[in-house]
């Protein structure tokens, strides 16, 4: 018998944070005057936020 693999919630968290960073970067781009710079900064901040949220959850569950 084979077991079904459980979906990894960390992948979903990364995808959500990166997507939100990109959307915020696109929204703030015209206001700040540089769409490419703000989208890139949003992607980087989204990646950092995803990393923070996934590692924060894992630390709490190790008890």
Residue frames as a rotation matrix with the C-alpha (Angstrom) as fourth column:
UNK 1
0.574 0.819 0.000 0.00
0.819 -0.574 0.000 0.00
0.000 0.000 -1.000 0.00
UNK 2
-0.517 -0.723 0.458 1.19
0.705 -0.663 -0.251 3.47
0.485 0.193 0.853 -0.76
UNK 3
-0.009 0.453 -0.891 0.49
0.803 -0.528 -0.277 6.49
-0.596 -0.718 -0.359 1.35
UNK 4
0.574 0.228 0.787 -0.60
0.671 -0.681 -0.292 9.74
0.469 0.696 -0.544 -0.15
UNK 5
-0.551 -0.828 -0.109 1.91
0.779 -0.462 -0.425 12.49
0.301 -0.319 0.899 0.39
UNK 6
0.372 0.634 -0.678 0.67
0.815 -0.573 -0.089 15.31
-0.445 -0.519 -0.730 2.55
UNK 7
0.546 -0.168 0.821 0.90
0.524 -0.695 -0.492 18.73
0.653 0.699 -0.291 0.90
UNK 8
-0.375 -0.777 -0.506 3.67
0.922 -0.257 -0.289 20.92
0.095 -0.575 0.813 2.24
UNK 9
0.670 0.710 -0.218 2.09
0.731 -0.682 0.026 24.07
-0.130 -0.177 -0.976 3.74
UNK 10
-0.001 -0.747 -0.665 5.41
0.343 -0.625 0.701 25.91
-0.939 -0.227 0.257 3.48
UNK 11
-0.746 -0.260 0.613 5.13
0.648 -0.072 0.758 26.00
-0.152 0.963 0.222 -0.32
UNK 12
0.166 0.909 0.382 1.72
0.885 -0.308 0.349 27.63
0.434 0.281 -0.856 -0.09
UNK 13
0.640 0.017 -0.768 2.95
0.556 -0.701 0.447 30.19
-0.531 -0.713 -0.458 2.40
UNK 14
-0.471 -0.865 -0.174 5.90
0.394 -0.383 0.835 31.12
-0.789 0.325 0.521 0.18
UNK 15
-0.597 0.281 0.751 3.64
0.771 -0.057 0.634 31.43
0.221 0.958 -0.183 -2.87
UNK 16
0.514 0.853 -0.088 1.14
0.834 -0.473 0.285 33.59
0.201 -0.220 -0.955 -1.02
UNK 17
0.441 -0.400 -0.804 3.79
0.419 -0.700 0.578 35.93
-0.794 -0.591 -0.141 0.41
UNK 18
-0.673 -0.724 0.154 5.64
0.444 -0.229 0.866 36.29
-0.592 0.651 0.475 -2.89
UNK 19
-0.305 0.650 0.696 2.39
0.873 -0.101 0.477 36.96
0.380 0.753 -0.537 -4.76
UNK 20
0.700 0.587 -0.406 1.33
0.708 -0.643 0.292 39.58
-0.090 -0.492 -0.866 -2.26
UNK 21
0.005 -0.793 -0.609 4.73
0.372 -0.564 0.737 41.24
-0.928 -0.230 0.292 -2.48
UNK 22
-0.780 -0.275 0.562 4.46
0.606 -0.107 0.788 41.40
-0.157 0.955 0.250 -6.25
UNK 23
0.122 0.916 0.383 0.92
0.890 -0.272 0.367 42.81
0.440 0.296 -0.848 -6.13
UNK 24
0.677 0.074 -0.733 1.92
0.541 -0.725 0.426 45.45
-0.499 -0.685 -0.531 -3.58
UNK 25
-0.399 -0.898 -0.185 4.96
0.415 -0.357 0.837 46.32
-0.818 0.257 0.515 -5.69
UNK 26
-0.589 0.259 0.766 2.79
0.770 -0.107 0.629 46.78
0.244 0.960 -0.136 -8.76
UNK 27
0.494 0.869 -0.044 0.35
0.824 -0.451 0.343 48.93
0.278 -0.206 -0.938 -6.81
UNK 28
0.644 -0.296 -0.706 3.00
0.353 -0.704 0.617 51.14
-0.679 -0.646 -0.348 -5.25
UNK 29
-0.164 -0.795 0.584 5.14
0.912 0.104 0.397 51.37
-0.377 0.598 0.708 -8.39
UNK 30
0.072 0.210 0.975 3.43
0.728 -0.679 0.093 54.38
0.682 0.703 -0.202 -9.99
UNK 31
0.957 0.290 -0.011 3.30
0.209 -0.662 0.720 56.20
0.202 -0.691 -0.694 -6.65
UNK 32
0.560 -0.809 -0.179 6.99
0.266 -0.029 0.964 55.66
-0.785 -0.587 0.199 -5.95
UNK 33
0.558 -0.276 -0.783 8.03
-0.697 -0.668 -0.262 56.33
-0.450 0.692 -0.565 -9.53
UNK 34
-0.449 -0.739 -0.502 9.72
-0.886 0.439 0.146 53.04
0.113 0.511 -0.852 -10.36
UNK 35
0.611 0.791 -0.034 7.59
-0.785 0.611 0.102 50.00
0.102 -0.035 0.994 -11.13
UNK 36
0.443 -0.493 -0.749 10.48
-0.073 0.813 -0.578 47.59
0.893 0.310 0.324 -11.71
UNK 37
-0.634 -0.729 0.260 12.26
-0.276 -0.102 -0.956 48.60
0.723 -0.677 -0.137 -8.51
UNK 38
-0.312 0.576 0.756 9.12
-0.948 -0.139 -0.286 48.37
-0.060 -0.806 0.589 -6.38
UNK 39
0.734 0.550 -0.398 8.10
-0.596 0.803 0.011 44.99
0.326 0.229 0.917 -7.84
UNK 40
0.068 -0.802 -0.593 11.59
0.032 0.596 -0.802 43.60
0.997 0.036 0.066 -7.21
UNK 41
-0.756 -0.309 0.577 11.57
-0.508 -0.278 -0.815 44.95
0.412 -0.910 0.053 -3.66
UNK 42
0.153 0.907 0.392 8.10
-0.988 0.153 0.032 43.45
-0.030 -0.392 0.919 -3.13
UNK 43
0.660 0.030 -0.751 9.25
-0.278 0.938 -0.207 40.05
0.698 0.345 0.627 -4.36
UNK 44
-0.405 -0.886 -0.225 12.27
0.019 0.238 -0.971 40.12
0.914 -0.398 -0.080 -2.07
UNK 45
-0.657 0.212 0.723 10.23
-0.742 -0.351 -0.571 41.25
0.133 -0.912 0.388 0.93
UNK 46
0.476 0.874 -0.100 7.60
-0.860 0.486 0.156 38.59
0.185 0.012 0.983 0.16
UNK 47
0.325 -0.458 -0.827 10.28
-0.021 0.871 -0.491 35.90
0.945 0.177 0.274 0.08
UNK 48
-0.759 -0.617 0.208 11.69
-0.169 -0.122 -0.978 37.08
0.628 -0.778 -0.011 3.40
UNK 49
-0.273 0.745 0.608 8.21
-0.962 -0.207 -0.179 37.17
-0.008 -0.634 0.773 4.93
UNK 50
0.639 0.505 -0.580 7.47
-0.565 0.820 0.090 33.64
0.521 0.270 0.810 3.67
UNK 51
-0.156 -0.800 -0.579 10.72
0.113 0.568 -0.815 32.38
0.981 -0.193 0.002 5.13
UNK 52
-0.801 -0.131 0.585 9.96
-0.498 -0.398 -0.771 34.07
0.334 -0.908 0.254 8.45
UNK 53
0.094 0.945 0.315 6.41
-0.995 0.079 0.061 32.67
0.033 -0.319 0.947 8.65
UNK 54
0.611 0.140 -0.779 7.37
-0.301 0.951 -0.065 29.10
0.732 0.274 0.623 7.76
UNK 55
-0.367 -0.820 -0.439 10.25
0.213 0.386 -0.898 28.98
0.905 -0.423 0.033 10.21
UNK 56
-0.634 0.247 0.733 8.21
-0.734 -0.492 -0.468 30.61
0.245 -0.835 0.493 12.95
UNK 57
0.486 0.871 -0.066 5.57
-0.833 0.485 0.267 27.87
0.265 -0.075 0.961 12.59
UNK 58
0.405 -0.387 -0.828 8.15
0.034 0.912 -0.410 25.08
0.914 0.138 0.382 12.63
UNK 59
-0.695 -0.689 0.206 9.80
-0.149 -0.143 -0.979 26.39
0.704 -0.710 -0.003 15.79
UNK 60
-0.276 0.677 0.682 6.47
-0.958 -0.252 -0.137 26.49
0.079 -0.691 0.718 17.61
UNK 61
0.695 0.644 -0.320 5.61
-0.644 0.755 0.121 22.89
0.320 0.122 0.940 16.66
UNK 62
-0.058 -0.803 -0.593 8.94
-0.224 0.589 -0.777 21.40
0.973 0.087 -0.214 17.81
UNK 63
-0.291 -0.040 0.956 7.97
-0.947 -0.130 -0.293 21.49
0.136 -0.991 0.000 21.48
